[in-house]
Amino acid sequence: MDFDLSEELEALQTSVRRLAQDKVKPRARAIDKDGTYPQDVFEAFRDAGLLGLCLPTEYGGSGAGILGLAIAIEEVAKYSNSAALMLLLTRLPTGPVMIAGTEAQKARYLPGIADGSLRAAFGLSEPQAGSDVMGMRTKGVPEGGAGSGWVLNGTKCWMSGVREADWYTVFAKTSGDPASRSHDSITAFIVEREWDGVEVGRTDHKMGVKGVDTGELLLNEVHVPAENVIGEVGGFRLAMLGLNAMRPIVAARGIGLAEGALMYATEYVQQRAAFGKTIADFQGIQWEIAKCAVDIEAARLLTYRSAVMADRGQYTKEFVPYLSMAKYHATELAVRASSLAVQLLGAAGYMEDHPTEQWYRDAKQLTIVEGTSQVQLGLIARGVLDRDLWWD
Ligand SMILES: Cc1cc2nc3c(=O)[nH]c(=O)nc-3n(C[C@H](O)[C@H](O)[C@H](O)COP(=O)(O)OP(=O)(O)OC[C@H]3O[C@@H](n4cnc5c(N)ncnc54)[C@H](O)[C@@H]3O)c2cc1C
């Protein structure tokens, strides 16, 4: 067991920390206020080679893996969860392609993500099917005989980065029975934005993470060639494997946000005078800071361990509790830490003069996306009940 980062990862952490301070921090409030996609930040990430962090070197990436991406996201999320989400989107839609895609799919769709010439998004959720993925209604119907393509119809919703994406990883029911709850009834496809019948629908008005849009993808008689099926037809397990491997990356958005919030609030209470002292001199305040610091370090350990596991390919069922634990703990921490930061600043923390109110709004997204906290708790409990997580 070694708790130190490798030299390469430490260098990555240092360089992204600097980039986040120089390019993300000064833009964070404006990104939130304008609610427009920060192309300049995307280009800064591209120029620093961060868009290919978790992509293999043979497809133009740097092979830093999920741990490398998590470390970068942690740094960026100290200031802006919109910017952190931009980095996350280099992995969420590409994950299924990396796990089960063909060589041709990887060669066509991955290098553009690494060099910033292509963007992608991930379409699993539907208006009536979020946690209950099997309730999806998007339908894929074979066009002709075996080996011919598919026709997709349906609506995906709440899709992050839907407007900027050039291609989408989309899941559809392919068993013929839209009511089927059988796991082999769902298949993953790569769908290109420019194809006939692919349209971006309404985009959402959100309470936070406003720099990256979230919205609908409308699929109307979209013809998808057979070679754009990811993995096997009926390979729903792929969606779960992809999401399992994502847990440390979402967790990193939470720990970064919590670190940013606690550091900011600590600096504030050290200079804010009250009752002839500073606020930081009160033991009650110190204990809150201490509890949050413990929480952050615990979440970092869970997150880094789960990232190492995911990089080893340990994202199948028996590892789920460890991965889900990181996501659950780190994202709930983000909510607690940002709430504490607002509280420690008092009225100032509630006002737009300080970033605390933004962190508070941004944090809440994290306990909902990619499996809510309740869904993670269910997965952790299942792991204990099945003895995947046992201490004997
Ligand atoms: C900002 C944002 C960005 C998003 N980006 C994407 C994206 O890029 N791609 C994508 O596919 N989706 C995306 N989503 C959707 C997200 O994945 C879903 O919101 C999430 O899976 C929860 O689904 P739901 O909103 O339908 O909630 P529901 O499933 O309706 O759940 C509502 C409540 O019930 C609880 N609940 C549900 N089932 C259970 C259960 N079995 N046990 C206990 N409690 C339960 C939930 O925890 C939650 O508290 C995004 C969402 C947001 C808010």
The ligand as an SDF file (V2000), in Angstrom:
LIG
                    3D

 53 58  0  0  0  0  0  0  0  0999 V2000
  -27.7390   18.8490  -13.9040 C   0  0  0  0  0  0  0  0  0  0  0  0
  -28.0250   17.4440  -14.3210 C   0  0  0  0  0  0  0  0  0  0  0  0
  -27.2800   16.8640  -15.3520 C   0  0  0  0  0  0  0  0  0  0  0  0
  -27.5760   15.5690  -15.7960 C   0  0  0  0  0  0  0  0  0  0  0  0
  -26.8650   15.0250  -16.8340 N   0  0  0  0  0  0  0  0  0  0  0  0
  -27.2300   13.8170  -17.3430 C   0  0  0  0  0  0  0  0  0  0  0  0
  -26.5780   13.2750  -18.4990 C   0  0  0  0  0  0  0  0  0  0  0  0
  -25.6130   13.8450  -19.0320 O   0  0  0  0  0  0  0  0  0  0  0  0
  -27.0430   12.1060  -19.0090 N   0  0  0  0  0  0  0  0  0  0  0  0
  -28.0750   11.4250  -18.4500 C   0  0  0  0  0  0  0  0  0  0  0  0
  -28.4350   10.3700  -18.9680 O   0  0  0  0  0  0  0  0  0  0  0  0
  -28.7150   11.9030  -17.3410 N   0  0  0  0  0  0  0  0  0  0  0  0
  -28.3100   13.0730  -16.7870 C   0  0  0  0  0  0  0  0  0  0  0  0
  -28.9510   13.5830  -15.6750 N   0  0  0  0  0  0  0  0  0  0  0  0
  -30.0560   12.8420  -15.1050 C   0  0  0  0  0  0  0  0  0  0  0  0
  -29.6940   12.1040  -13.8290 C   0  0  0  0  0  0  0  0  0  0  0  0
  -28.8600   11.0260  -14.1080 O   0  0  0  0  0  0  0  0  0  0  0  0
  -31.0010   11.6880  -13.1520 C   0  0  0  0  0  0  0  0  0  0  0  0
  -31.5850   12.8740  -12.6810 O   0  0  0  0  0  0  0  0  0  0  0  0
  -30.8010   10.7140  -12.0300 C   0  0  0  0  0  0  0  0  0  0  0  0
  -30.4560    9.4530  -12.5330 O   0  0  0  0  0  0  0  0  0  0  0  0
  -32.0500   10.5680  -11.1530 C   0  0  0  0  0  0  0  0  0  0  0  0
  -33.1720   10.3380  -11.9430 O   0  0  0  0  0  0  0  0  0  0  0  0
  -34.4870   11.2410  -11.7730 P   0  0  0  0  0  0  0  0  0  0  0  0
  -34.0860   12.6520  -11.8060 O   0  0  0  0  0  0  0  0  0  0  0  0
  -35.4880   10.7580  -12.7390 O   0  0  0  0  0  0  0  0  0  0  0  0
  -34.9800   10.9530  -10.2990 O   0  0  0  0  0  0  0  0  0  0  0  0
  -35.9560    9.7920   -9.8700 P   0  0  0  0  0  0  0  0  0  0  0  0
  -35.4240    8.5000  -10.3380 O   0  0  0  0  0  0  0  0  0  0  0  0
  -37.3480   10.1440  -10.2380 O   0  0  0  0  0  0  0  0  0  0  0  0
  -35.8010    9.8600   -8.2920 O   0  0  0  0  0  0  0  0  0  0  0  0
  -36.4760   10.8310   -7.4930 C   0  0  0  0  0  0  0  0  0  0  0  0
  -36.0970   10.5770   -6.0350 C   0  0  0  0  0  0  0  0  0  0  0  0
  -36.4570    9.2390   -5.6730 O   0  0  0  0  0  0  0  0  0  0  0  0
  -35.3300    8.5450   -5.1900 C   0  0  0  0  0  0  0  0  0  0  0  0
  -35.3760    7.1560   -5.6200 N   0  0  0  0  0  0  0  0  0  0  0  0
  -35.5610    6.6720   -6.8680 C   0  0  0  0  0  0  0  0  0  0  0  0
  -35.4790    5.3400   -6.8730 N   0  0  0  0  0  0  0  0  0  0  0  0
  -35.2270    4.9780   -5.5940 C   0  0  0  0  0  0  0  0  0  0  0  0
  -35.0320    3.7170   -4.9460 C   0  0  0  0  0  0  0  0  0  0  0  0
  -35.0470    2.5740   -5.6170 N   0  0  0  0  0  0  0  0  0  0  0  0
  -34.8080    3.7240   -3.6030 N   0  0  0  0  0  0  0  0  0  0  0  0
  -34.7860    4.8880   -2.8950 C   0  0  0  0  0  0  0  0  0  0  0  0
  -34.9580    6.1000   -3.4700 N   0  0  0  0  0  0  0  0  0  0  0  0
  -35.1730    6.1380   -4.7880 C   0  0  0  0  0  0  0  0  0  0  0  0
  -34.1270    9.2390   -5.8210 C   0  0  0  0  0  0  0  0  0  0  0  0
  -32.9540    9.0230   -5.0660 O   0  0  0  0  0  0  0  0  0  0  0  0
  -34.5800   10.6820   -5.8010 C   0  0  0  0  0  0  0  0  0  0  0  0
  -34.3290   11.2270   -4.5510 O   0  0  0  0  0  0  0  0  0  0  0  0
  -28.6250   14.8460  -15.1850 C   0  0  0  0  0  0  0  0  0  0  0  0
  -29.3370   15.4190  -14.1240 C   0  0  0  0  0  0  0  0  0  0  0  0
  -29.0340   16.6970  -13.6810 C   0  0  0  0  0  0  0  0  0  0  0  0
  -29.7950   17.2700  -12.5320 C   0  0  0  0  0  0  0  0  0  0  0  0
  1  2  1  0
  2  3  1  0
  2 52  2  0
  3  4  2  0
  4  5  1  0
  4 50  1  0
  5  6  2  0
  6  7  1  0
  6 13  1  0
  7  8  2  0
  7  9  1  0
  9 10  1  0
 10 11  2  0
 10 12  1  0
 12 13  2  0
 13 14  1  0
 14 15  1  0
 14 50  1  0
 15 16  1  0
 16 17  1  0
 16 18  1  0
 18 19  1  0
 18 20  1  0
 20 21  1  0
 20 22  1  0
 22 23  1  0
 23 24  1  0
 24 25  2  0
 24 26  1  0
 24 27  1  0
 27 28  1  0
 28 29  2  0
 28 30  1  0
 28 31  1  0
 31 32  1  0
 32 33  1  0
 33 34  1  0
 33 48  1  0
 34 35  1  0
 35 36  1  0
 35 46  1  0
 36 37  1  0
 36 45  1  0
 37 38  2  0
 38 39  1  0
 39 40  1  0
 39 45  2  0
 40 41  1  0
 40 42  2  0
 42 43  1  0
 43 44  2  0
 44 45  1  0
 46 47  1  0
 46 48  1  0
 48 49  1  0
 50 51  2  0
 51 52  1  0
 52 53  1  0
M  END
$$$$
